[in-house]
Amino acid sequence: MIEDPDKPTVRRRHPDPLGYDTRKPFHEVAKEMAEDALAGRRQDAVDAELEVVRKRWRRLHDDA
């Protein structure tokens, strides 16, 4: 894959358990994600990401 010098680099403070390469064109990544979801692959990583979202959601509503 050729790096695009004009495209910003995404830096995460936390590891990305799913690890999709978002530098690829969107339709390629979306297809890969959909295929993984339908096949039940990466369920542990999905659960880990969902737990992070749930914690943030609770924190947002607890502060309100």
N, CA, C and O atoms as a Maestro MAE file, in Angstrom:
{
 s_m_m2io_version
 :::
 2.0.0
}

f_m_ct {
 s_m_title
 :::
 protein
 m_atom[256] {
  # First column is atom index #
  i_m_mmod_type
  r_m_x_coord
  r_m_y_coord
  r_m_z_coord
  i_m_residue_number
  s_m_chain_name
  s_m_pdb_residue_name
  s_m_pdb_atom_name
  i_m_atomic_number
  :::
  1 25 0.840 -1.173 0.000 1 A "MET " " N  " 7
  2 3 0.000 0.000 0.000 1 A "MET " " CA " 6
  3 2 0.888 1.240 0.000 1 A "MET " " C  " 6
  4 15 1.877 1.311 0.729 1 A "MET " " O  " 8
  5 25 0.526 2.197 -0.813 2 A "ILE " " N  " 7
  6 3 1.283 3.443 -0.924 2 A "ILE " " CA " 6
  7 2 0.741 4.438 0.097 2 A "ILE " " C  " 6
  8 15 -0.465 4.675 0.175 2 A "ILE " " O  " 8
  9 25 1.641 5.008 0.865 3 A "GLU " " N  " 7
  10 3 1.254 5.998 1.863 3 A "GLU " " CA " 6
  11 2 0.919 7.317 1.171 3 A "GLU " " C  " 6
  12 15 1.624 7.734 0.253 3 A "GLU " " O  " 8
  13 25 -0.144 7.968 1.605 4 A "ASP " " N  " 7
  14 3 -0.535 9.272 1.091 4 A "ASP " " CA " 6
  15 2 0.002 10.322 2.064 4 A "ASP " " C  " 6
  16 15 -0.472 10.410 3.197 4 A "ASP " " O  " 8
  17 25 0.987 11.121 1.634 5 A "PRO " " N  " 7
  18 3 1.586 12.097 2.563 5 A "PRO " " CA " 6
  19 2 0.614 13.192 2.993 5 A "PRO " " C  " 6
  20 15 0.852 13.866 3.995 5 A "PRO " " O  " 8
  21 25 -0.487 13.380 2.245 6 A "ASP " " N  " 7
  22 3 -1.459 14.412 2.596 6 A "ASP " " CA " 6
  23 2 -2.537 13.914 3.559 6 A "ASP " " C  " 6
  24 15 -3.307 14.705 4.103 6 A "ASP " " O  " 8
  25 25 -2.583 12.607 3.761 7 A "LYS " " N  " 7
  26 3 -3.599 12.034 4.640 7 A "LYS " " CA " 6
  27 2 -3.047 11.984 6.069 7 A "LYS " " C  " 6
  28 15 -1.929 11.514 6.283 7 A "LYS " " O  " 8
  29 25 -3.819 12.462 7.039 8 A "PRO " " N  " 7
  30 3 -3.320 12.456 8.418 8 A "PRO " " CA " 6
  31 2 -3.155 11.039 8.955 8 A "PRO " " C  " 6
  32 15 -3.861 10.119 8.542 8 A "PRO " " O  " 8
  33 25 -2.227 10.880 9.867 9 A "THR " " N  " 7
  34 3 -1.997 9.603 10.521 9 A "THR " " CA " 6
  35 2 -2.841 9.538 11.782 9 A "THR " " C  " 6
  36 15 -2.856 10.478 12.576 9 A "THR " " O  " 8
  37 25 -3.540 8.431 11.962 10 A "VAL " " N  " 7
  38 3 -4.362 8.252 13.157 10 A "VAL " " CA " 6
  39 2 -3.491 7.634 14.243 10 A "VAL " " C  " 6
  40 15 -2.884 6.582 14.043 10 A "VAL " " O  " 8
  41 25 -3.440 8.284 15.370 11 A "ARG " " N  " 7
  42 3 -2.683 7.762 16.505 11 A "ARG " " CA " 6
  43 2 -3.671 7.501 17.628 11 A "ARG " " C  " 6
  44 15 -4.459 8.375 17.988 11 A "ARG " " O  " 8
  45 25 -3.628 6.308 18.174 12 A "ARG " " N  " 7
  46 3 -4.558 5.945 19.238 12 A "ARG " " CA " 6
  47 2 -3.810 5.843 20.565 12 A "ARG " " C  " 6
  48 15 -2.681 5.358 20.634 12 A "ARG " " O  " 8
  49 25 -4.479 6.316 21.610 13 A "ARG " " N  " 7
  50 3 -3.891 6.156 22.941 13 A "ARG " " CA " 6
  51 2 -4.078 4.740 23.436 13 A "ARG " " C  " 6
  52 15 -3.298 4.248 24.252 13 A "ARG " " O  " 8
  53 25 -5.118 4.083 22.938 14 A "HIS " " N  " 7
  54 3 -5.430 2.730 23.364 14 A "HIS " " CA " 6
  55 2 -5.277 1.788 22.176 14 A "HIS " " C  " 6
  56 15 -5.509 2.186 21.035 14 A "HIS " " O  " 8
  57 25 -4.894 0.562 22.433 15 A "PRO " " N  " 7
  58 3 -4.770 -0.384 21.328 15 A "PRO " " CA " 6
  59 2 -6.129 -0.626 20.650 15 A "PRO " " C  " 6
  60 15 -7.177 -0.561 21.293 15 A "PRO " " O  " 8
  61 25 -6.090 -0.897 19.377 16 A "ASP " " N  " 7
  62 3 -7.297 -1.191 18.617 16 A "ASP " " CA " 6
  63 2 -7.398 -2.703 18.476 16 A "ASP " " C  " 6
  64 15 -6.702 -3.288 17.645 16 A "ASP " " O  " 8
  65 25 -8.254 -3.353 19.275 17 A "PRO " " N  " 7
  66 3 -8.286 -4.808 19.258 17 A "PRO " " CA " 6
  67 2 -8.727 -5.402 17.919 17 A "PRO " " C  " 6
  68 15 -8.348 -6.525 17.587 17 A "PRO " " O  " 8
  69 25 -9.519 -4.662 17.153 18 A "LEU " " N  " 7
  70 3 -9.936 -5.191 15.856 18 A "LEU " " CA " 6
  71 2 -8.841 -5.017 14.810 18 A "LEU " " C  " 6
  72 15 -8.675 -5.863 13.931 18 A "LEU " " O  " 8
  73 25 -8.113 -3.945 14.902 19 A "GLY " " N  " 7
  74 3 -6.931 -3.752 14.070 19 A "GLY " " CA " 6
  75 2 -7.169 -3.623 12.579 19 A "GLY " " C  " 6
  76 15 -6.308 -4.012 11.789 19 A "GLY " " O  " 8
  77 25 -8.307 -3.089 12.168 20 A "TYR " " N  " 7
  78 3 -8.532 -2.880 10.740 20 A "TYR " " CA " 6
  79 2 -7.635 -1.756 10.243 20 A "TYR " " C  " 6
  80 15 -7.428 -0.758 10.933 20 A "TYR " " O  " 8
  81 25 -7.110 -1.929 9.048 21 A "ASP " " N  " 7
  82 3 -6.237 -0.923 8.451 21 A "ASP " " CA " 6
  83 2 -7.110 0.123 7.768 21 A "ASP " " C  " 6
  84 15 -7.539 -0.069 6.630 21 A "ASP " " O  " 8
  85 25 -7.369 1.215 8.453 22 A "THR " " N  " 7
  86 3 -8.258 2.243 7.932 22 A "THR " " CA " 6
  87 2 -7.589 3.137 6.896 22 A "THR " " C  " 6
  88 15 -8.185 4.104 6.421 22 A "THR " " O  " 8
  89 25 -6.350 2.808 6.550 23 A "ARG " " N  " 7
  90 3 -5.703 3.520 5.444 23 A "ARG " " CA " 6
  91 2 -6.185 2.974 4.106 23 A "ARG " " C  " 6
  92 15 -6.006 3.612 3.068 23 A "ARG " " O  " 8
  93 25 -6.798 1.788 4.133 24 A "LYS " " N  " 7
  94 3 -7.361 1.209 2.915 24 A "LYS " " CA " 6
  95 2 -8.613 2.007 2.527 24 A "LYS " " C  " 6
  96 15 -9.185 2.714 3.356 24 A "LYS " " O  " 8
  97 25 -9.031 1.889 1.266 25 A "PRO " " N  " 7
  98 3 -10.288 2.544 0.873 25 A "PRO " " CA " 6
  99 2 -11.445 2.041 1.740 25 A "PRO " " C  " 6
  100 15 -11.488 0.872 2.123 25 A "PRO " " O  " 8
  101 25 -12.374 2.941 2.037 26 A "PHE " " N  " 7
  102 3 -13.469 2.634 2.955 26 A "PHE " " CA " 6
  103 2 -14.220 1.370 2.559 26 A "PHE " " C  " 6
  104 15 -14.512 0.532 3.412 26 A "PHE " " O  " 8
  105 25 -14.537 1.223 1.269 27 A "HIS " " N  " 7
  106 3 -15.342 0.073 0.857 27 A "HIS " " CA " 6
  107 2 -14.626 -1.249 1.120 27 A "HIS " " C  " 6
  108 15 -15.279 -2.260 1.375 27 A "HIS " " O  " 8
  109 25 -13.303 -1.257 1.061 28 A "GLU " " N  " 7
  110 3 -12.547 -2.482 1.357 28 A "GLU " " CA " 6
  111 2 -12.621 -2.826 2.842 28 A "GLU " " C  " 6
  112 15 -12.831 -3.980 3.214 28 A "GLU " " O  " 8
  113 25 -12.448 -1.818 3.674 29 A "VAL " " N  " 7
  114 3 -12.486 -2.043 5.122 29 A "VAL " " CA " 6
  115 2 -13.901 -2.425 5.556 29 A "VAL " " C  " 6
  116 15 -14.080 -3.328 6.373 29 A "VAL " " O  " 8
  117 25 -14.895 -1.741 5.014 30 A "ALA " " N  " 7
  118 3 -16.284 -2.046 5.373 30 A "ALA " " CA " 6
  119 2 -16.639 -3.477 4.965 30 A "ALA " " C  " 6
  120 15 -17.333 -4.177 5.702 30 A "ALA " " O  " 8
  121 25 -16.173 -3.905 3.812 31 A "LYS " " N  " 7
  122 3 -16.443 -5.276 3.348 31 A "LYS " " CA " 6
  123 2 -15.786 -6.293 4.279 31 A "LYS " " C  " 6
  124 15 -16.391 -7.301 4.644 31 A "LYS " " O  " 8
  125 25 -14.545 -6.012 4.654 32 A "GLU " " N  " 7
  126 3 -13.825 -6.900 5.575 32 A "GLU " " CA " 6
  127 2 -14.542 -6.987 6.923 32 A "GLU " " C  " 6
  128 15 -14.689 -8.071 7.488 32 A "GLU " " O  " 8
  129 25 -14.987 -5.835 7.434 33 A "MET " " N  " 7
  130 3 -15.707 -5.817 8.706 33 A "MET " " CA " 6
  131 2 -17.011 -6.609 8.616 33 A "MET " " C  " 6
  132 15 -17.335 -7.393 9.508 33 A "MET " " O  " 8
  133 25 -17.755 -6.395 7.530 34 A "ALA " " N  " 7
  134 3 -19.029 -7.100 7.360 34 A "ALA " " CA " 6
  135 2 -18.814 -8.605 7.253 34 A "ALA " " C  " 6
  136 15 -19.551 -9.381 7.861 34 A "ALA " " O  " 8
  137 25 -17.816 -9.020 6.487 35 A "GLU " " N  " 7
  138 3 -17.535 -10.447 6.346 35 A "GLU " " CA " 6
  139 2 -17.144 -11.063 7.686 35 A "GLU " " C  " 6
  140 15 -17.577 -12.166 8.020 35 A "GLU " " O  " 8
  141 25 -16.328 -10.348 8.448 36 A "ASP " " N  " 7
  142 3 -15.931 -10.843 9.769 36 A "ASP " " CA " 6
  143 2 -17.143 -10.959 10.693 36 A "ASP " " C  " 6
  144 15 -17.279 -11.939 11.426 36 A "ASP " " O  " 8
  145 25 -18.018 -9.958 10.655 37 A "ALA " " N  " 7
  146 3 -19.194 -9.976 11.517 37 A "ALA " " CA " 6
  147 2 -20.118 -11.134 11.156 37 A "ALA " " C  " 6
  148 15 -20.595 -11.847 12.039 37 A "ALA " " O  " 8
  149 25 -20.370 -11.321 9.882 38 A "LEU " " N  " 7
  150 3 -21.264 -12.395 9.449 38 A "LEU " " CA " 6
  151 2 -20.698 -13.780 9.750 38 A "LEU " " C  " 6
  152 15 -21.442 -14.727 10.005 38 A "LEU " " O  " 8
  153 25 -19.371 -13.882 9.716 39 A "ALA " " N  " 7
  154 3 -18.726 -15.173 9.983 39 A "ALA " " CA " 6
  155 2 -18.470 -15.386 11.479 39 A "ALA " " C  " 6
  156 15 -18.036 -16.463 11.887 39 A "ALA " " O  " 8
  157 25 -18.739 -14.360 12.293 40 A "GLY " " N  " 7
  158 3 -18.512 -14.495 13.730 40 A "GLY " " CA " 6
  159 2 -17.048 -14.422 14.129 40 A "GLY " " C  " 6
  160 15 -16.674 -14.860 15.217 40 A "GLY " " O  " 8
  161 25 -16.213 -13.865 13.248 41 A "ARG " " N  " 7
  162 3 -14.784 -13.726 13.569 41 A "ARG " " CA " 6
  163 2 -14.566 -12.500 14.456 41 A "ARG " " C  " 6
  164 15 -15.340 -11.543 14.426 41 A "ARG " " O  " 8
  165 25 -13.496 -12.557 15.241 42 A "ARG " " N  " 7
  166 3 -13.040 -11.436 16.074 42 A "ARG " " CA " 6
  167 2 -14.047 -11.046 17.160 42 A "ARG " " C  " 6
  168 15 -14.079 -9.889 17.578 42 A "ARG " " O  " 8
  169 25 -14.859 -11.985 17.619 43 A "GLN " " N  " 7
  170 3 -15.881 -11.664 18.606 43 A "GLN " " CA " 6
  171 2 -15.287 -11.129 19.905 43 A "GLN " " C  " 6
  172 15 -15.859 -10.226 20.516 43 A "GLN " " O  " 8
  173 25 -14.153 -11.669 20.334 44 A "ASP " " N  " 7
  174 3 -13.518 -11.162 21.558 44 A "ASP " " CA " 6
  175 2 -13.126 -9.698 21.399 44 A "ASP " " C  " 6
  176 15 -13.294 -8.901 22.323 44 A "ASP " " O  " 8
  177 25 -12.607 -9.348 20.231 45 A "ALA " " N  " 7
  178 3 -12.206 -7.967 19.990 45 A "ALA " " CA " 6
  179 2 -13.432 -7.057 19.913 45 A "ALA " " C  " 6
  180 15 -13.397 -5.932 20.412 45 A "ALA " " O  " 8
  181 25 -14.502 -7.528 19.298 46 A "VAL " " N  " 7
  182 3 -15.740 -6.748 19.233 46 A "VAL " " CA " 6
  183 2 -16.261 -6.495 20.647 46 A "VAL " " C  " 6
  184 15 -16.634 -5.372 20.985 46 A "VAL " " O  " 8
  185 25 -16.285 -7.535 21.463 47 A "ASP " " N  " 7
  186 3 -16.741 -7.383 22.847 47 A "ASP " " CA " 6
  187 2 -15.893 -6.379 23.614 47 A "ASP " " C  " 6
  188 15 -16.423 -5.595 24.401 47 A "ASP " " O  " 8
  189 25 -14.580 -6.394 23.393 48 A "ALA " " N  " 7
  190 3 -13.681 -5.459 24.076 48 A "ALA " " CA " 6
  191 2 -13.985 -4.021 23.661 48 A "ALA " " C  " 6
  192 15 -14.025 -3.127 24.506 48 A "ALA " " O  " 8
  193 25 -14.199 -3.795 22.369 49 A "GLU " " N  " 7
  194 3 -14.503 -2.441 21.909 49 A "GLU " " CA " 6
  195 2 -15.870 -1.986 22.419 49 A "GLU " " C  " 6
  196 15 -16.038 -0.828 22.803 49 A "GLU " " O  " 8
  197 25 -16.834 -2.887 22.421 50 A "LEU " " N  " 7
  198 3 -18.154 -2.526 22.932 50 A "LEU " " CA " 6
  199 2 -18.109 -2.164 24.409 50 A "LEU " " C  " 6
  200 15 -18.826 -1.264 24.848 50 A "LEU " " O  " 8
  201 25 -17.285 -2.846 25.172 51 A "GLU " " N  " 7
  202 3 -17.164 -2.531 26.598 51 A "GLU " " CA " 6
  203 2 -16.612 -1.119 26.796 51 A "GLU " " C  " 6
  204 15 -17.049 -0.404 27.697 51 A "GLU " " O  " 8
  205 25 -15.654 -0.717 25.961 52 A "VAL " " N  " 7
  206 3 -15.112 0.644 26.036 52 A "VAL " " CA " 6
  207 2 -16.210 1.654 25.734 52 A "VAL " " C  " 6
  208 15 -16.333 2.663 26.428 52 A "VAL " " O  " 8
  209 25 -17.009 1.390 24.703 53 A "VAL " " N  " 7
  210 3 -18.101 2.296 24.343 53 A "VAL " " CA " 6
  211 2 -19.120 2.377 25.472 53 A "VAL " " C  " 6
  212 15 -19.587 3.463 25.813 53 A "VAL " " O  " 8
  213 25 -19.460 1.248 26.043 54 A "ARG " " N  " 7
  214 3 -20.442 1.235 27.144 54 A "ARG " " CA " 6
  215 2 -19.937 2.039 28.340 54 A "ARG " " C  " 6
  216 15 -20.706 2.770 28.964 54 A "ARG " " O  " 8
  217 25 -18.656 1.909 28.660 55 A "LYS " " N  " 7
  218 3 -18.096 2.672 29.785 55 A "LYS " " CA " 6
  219 2 -18.168 4.168 29.506 55 A "LYS " " C  " 6
  220 15 -18.528 4.953 30.383 55 A "LYS " " O  " 8
  221 25 -17.822 4.563 28.274 56 A "ARG " " N  " 7
  222 3 -17.888 5.987 27.924 56 A "ARG " " CA " 6
  223 2 -19.322 6.484 27.986 56 A "ARG " " C  " 6
  224 15 -19.572 7.587 28.472 56 A "ARG " " O  " 8
  225 25 -20.257 5.695 27.507 57 A "TRP " " N  " 7
  226 3 -21.662 6.073 27.512 57 A "TRP " " CA " 6
  227 2 -22.155 6.277 28.949 57 A "TRP " " C  " 6
  228 15 -22.834 7.258 29.252 57 A "TRP " " O  " 8
  229 25 -21.800 5.330 29.826 58 A "ARG " " N  " 7
  230 3 -22.213 5.463 31.233 58 A "ARG " " CA " 6
  231 2 -21.610 6.715 31.846 58 A "ARG " " C  " 6
  232 15 -22.295 7.444 32.565 58 A "ARG " " O  " 8
  233 25 -20.339 6.975 31.571 59 A "ARG " " N  " 7
  234 3 -19.671 8.145 32.116 59 A "ARG " " CA " 6
  235 2 -20.342 9.419 31.626 59 A "ARG " " C  " 6
  236 15 -20.518 10.365 32.393 59 A "ARG " " O  " 8
  237 25 -20.715 9.446 30.355 60 A "LEU " " N  " 7
  238 3 -21.374 10.619 29.780 60 A "LEU " " CA " 6
  239 2 -22.699 10.881 30.484 60 A "LEU " " C  " 6
  240 15 -23.024 12.027 30.797 60 A "LEU " " O  " 8
  241 25 -23.453 9.838 30.730 61 A "HIS " " N  " 7
  242 3 -24.771 10.006 31.345 61 A "HIS " " CA " 6
  243 2 -24.692 10.166 32.856 61 A "HIS " " C  " 6
  244 15 -25.587 10.768 33.449 61 A "HIS " " O  " 8
  245 25 -23.668 9.656 33.486 62 A "ASP " " N  " 7
  246 3 -23.491 9.843 34.920 62 A "ASP " " CA " 6
  247 2 -23.147 11.299 35.240 62 A "ASP " " C  " 6
  248 15 -23.515 11.810 36.297 62 A "ASP " " O  " 8
  249 25 -22.439 11.963 34.319 63 A "ASP " " N  " 7
  250 3 -22.036 13.358 34.520 63 A "ASP " " CA " 6
  251 2 -23.161 14.341 34.231 63 A "ASP " " C  " 6
  252 15 -23.060 15.512 34.596 63 A "ASP " " O  " 8
  253 25 -24.218 13.896 33.593 64 A "ALA " " N  " 7
  254 3 -25.305 14.796 33.187 64 A "ALA " " CA " 6
  255 2 -26.182 15.195 34.355 64 A "ALA " " C  " 6
  256 15 -27.140 15.948 34.178 64 A "ALA " " O  " 8
  :::
 }
 m_bond[255] {
  # First column is bond index #
  i_m_from
  i_m_to
  i_m_order
  :::
  1 1 2 1
  2 2 3 1
  3 3 4 2
  4 3 5 1
  5 5 6 1
  6 6 7 1
  7 7 8 2
  8 7 9 1
  9 9 10 1
  10 10 11 1
  11 11 12 2
  12 11 13 1
  13 13 14 1
  14 14 15 1
  15 15 16 2
  16 15 17 1
  17 17 18 1
  18 18 19 1
  19 19 20 2
  20 19 21 1
  21 21 22 1
  22 22 23 1
  23 23 24 2
  24 23 25 1
  25 25 26 1
  26 26 27 1
  27 27 28 2
  28 27 29 1
  29 29 30 1
  30 30 31 1
  31 31 32 2
  32 31 33 1
  33 33 34 1
  34 34 35 1
  35 35 36 2
  36 35 37 1
  37 37 38 1
  38 38 39 1
  39 39 40 2
  40 39 41 1
  41 41 42 1
  42 42 43 1
  43 43 44 2
  44 43 45 1
  45 45 46 1
  46 46 47 1
  47 47 48 2
  48 47 49 1
  49 49 50 1
  50 50 51 1
  51 51 52 2
  52 51 53 1
  53 53 54 1
  54 54 55 1
  55 55 56 2
  56 55 57 1
  57 57 58 1
  58 58 59 1
  59 59 60 2
  60 59 61 1
  61 61 62 1
  62 62 63 1
  63 63 64 2
  64 63 65 1
  65 65 66 1
  66 66 67 1
  67 67 68 2
  68 67 69 1
  69 69 70 1
  70 70 71 1
  71 71 72 2
  72 71 73 1
  73 73 74 1
  74 74 75 1
  75 75 76 2
  76 75 77 1
  77 77 78 1
  78 78 79 1
  79 79 80 2
  80 79 81 1
  81 81 82 1
  82 82 83 1
  83 83 84 2
  84 83 85 1
  85 85 86 1
  86 86 87 1
  87 87 88 2
  88 87 89 1
  89 89 90 1
  90 90 91 1
  91 91 92 2
  92 91 93 1
  93 93 94 1
  94 94 95 1
  95 95 96 2
  96 95 97 1
  97 97 98 1
  98 98 99 1
  99 99 100 2
  100 99 101 1
  101 101 102 1
  102 102 103 1
  103 103 104 2
  104 103 105 1
  105 105 106 1
  106 106 107 1
  107 107 108 2
  108 107 109 1
  109 109 110 1
  110 110 111 1
  111 111 112 2
  112 111 113 1
  113 113 114 1
  114 114 115 1
  115 115 116 2
  116 115 117 1
  117 117 118 1
  118 118 119 1
  119 119 120 2
  120 119 121 1
  121 121 122 1
  122 122 123 1
  123 123 124 2
  124 123 125 1
  125 125 126 1
  126 126 127 1
  127 127 128 2
  128 127 129 1
  129 129 130 1
  130 130 131 1
  131 131 132 2
  132 131 133 1
  133 133 134 1
  134 134 135 1
  135 135 136 2
  136 135 137 1
  137 137 138 1
  138 138 139 1
  139 139 140 2
  140 139 141 1
  141 141 142 1
  142 142 143 1
  143 143 144 2
  144 143 145 1
  145 145 146 1
  146 146 147 1
  147 147 148 2
  148 147 149 1
  149 149 150 1
  150 150 151 1
  151 151 152 2
  152 151 153 1
  153 153 154 1
  154 154 155 1
  155 155 156 2
  156 155 157 1
  157 157 158 1
  158 158 159 1
  159 159 160 2
  160 159 161 1
  161 161 162 1
  162 162 163 1
  163 163 164 2
  164 163 165 1
  165 165 166 1
  166 166 167 1
  167 167 168 2
  168 167 169 1
  169 169 170 1
  170 170 171 1
  171 171 172 2
  172 171 173 1
  173 173 174 1
  174 174 175 1
  175 175 176 2
  176 175 177 1
  177 177 178 1
  178 178 179 1
  179 179 180 2
  180 179 181 1
  181 181 182 1
  182 182 183 1
  183 183 184 2
  184 183 185 1
  185 185 186 1
  186 186 187 1
  187 187 188 2
  188 187 189 1
  189 189 190 1
  190 190 191 1
  191 191 192 2
  192 191 193 1
  193 193 194 1
  194 194 195 1
  195 195 196 2
  196 195 197 1
  197 197 198 1
  198 198 199 1
  199 199 200 2
  200 199 201 1
  201 201 202 1
  202 202 203 1
  203 203 204 2
  204 203 205 1
  205 205 206 1
  206 206 207 1
  207 207 208 2
  208 207 209 1
  209 209 210 1
  210 210 211 1
  211 211 212 2
  212 211 213 1
  213 213 214 1
  214 214 215 1
  215 215 216 2
  216 215 217 1
  217 217 218 1
  218 218 219 1
  219 219 220 2
  220 219 221 1
  221 221 222 1
  222 222 223 1
  223 223 224 2
  224 223 225 1
  225 225 226 1
  226 226 227 1
  227 227 228 2
  228 227 229 1
  229 229 230 1
  230 230 231 1
  231 231 232 2
  232 231 233 1
  233 233 234 1
  234 234 235 1
  235 235 236 2
  236 235 237 1
  237 237 238 1
  238 238 239 1
  239 239 240 2
  240 239 241 1
  241 241 242 1
  242 242 243 1
  243 243 244 2
  244 243 245 1
  245 245 246 1
  246 246 247 1
  247 247 248 2
  248 247 249 1
  249 249 250 1
  250 250 251 1
  251 251 252 2
  252 251 253 1
  253 253 254 1
  254 254 255 1
  255 255 256 2
  :::
 }
}
